[in-house]
Amino acid sequence: MNHNRFLGYTKDEKGQLIIEPDEAEVVKRIFREYLEGASLQQIGRGLEADGILTGAGKKKWRAETLQKILKNEKYIGDALLQKT
């Protein structure tokens, strides 16, 4: 699984996927704020104000980026591997 822009995860020296604690807190924050009723723009502005970078290392959080995180099957627990 590609992890380069997968916020909250990295790989160890053996290539195993592991949780990146600081980034995982950002992902939890995004979901929490969304469930509390914040808009994607509000969430993005808050992350930018706190100096939190995107998974790609950018300062600007786009609504599309946040939407992809919220719909990502791996974050929400719907990942289905070996689909074919």
N, C-alpha and C positions, 0 to 999 in steps of 0.2 A: 504494500500500500504506500502510495506517495505521501510523505509527511512534511515536505518542504514548506508548504503553505497550509498545513493542517494545524491550526491553532490549538494548543493544548497537548500536543504529542511530539515526541522526537524518537530517535532510535539510539539504543546503547551500542557499545563496542561490538556486540555480537549481531547487531542488526535487528534486535527485537524492539518492537514498538513499546515505548514507555510514556507515562504521563509526565508532562512538564508542569509542575505545580503552579507556578506563577501564571502561566498562560491558561491553565485549566480554570483558575479563578476568574479570568477575564471571560471565558466561555460561560461559566456559571452566572456571572454578572449580566451578560447579554440576555440569557434566558430569563433570569429573575426580573430584570427591568421590563422585558417584553411582557411577561405574565402579569406584572403590576400595572400594565396599561401604557407604558411609554412607547412613543412612536419610534420608528427606525432612525429618524433624524435626531430625535432627542437622545437616544442611546449613543449615536455616533458623536454628537456634540459633547456628551459627558465623557466618553472615552478620550476624545481629542483634548478636552480640558485637563484630563488627568495625565496626559502625555503617554497614553498607551498606544503602541504600534499595532498595525494589522499583522496578519500572518505573513504577509509579503514584506513587512518592515516599513510600511508607509505610515506617515503621520495622519493622513486624511482617511476617515472611515466613510465609505459610500454606503448608502442604503442598500444597494444591491449586494454588497459584501455581507452585511448583517443578515439580509434575507437568506442568502446561501447558507450561512451558519445555522440559522433557525430551521431550515429545511433539510439540512444534511442528514442523510440516513444513518450515518455513523454516530453523530451526536445524539440523535433522538432514539437510537436503539433499534432501528429497522434495517440494519445492514444485512444483506443477503449475499453471501459470497458464493462463488462458483455457480453463477446464474445459468450457465449453459453446460 
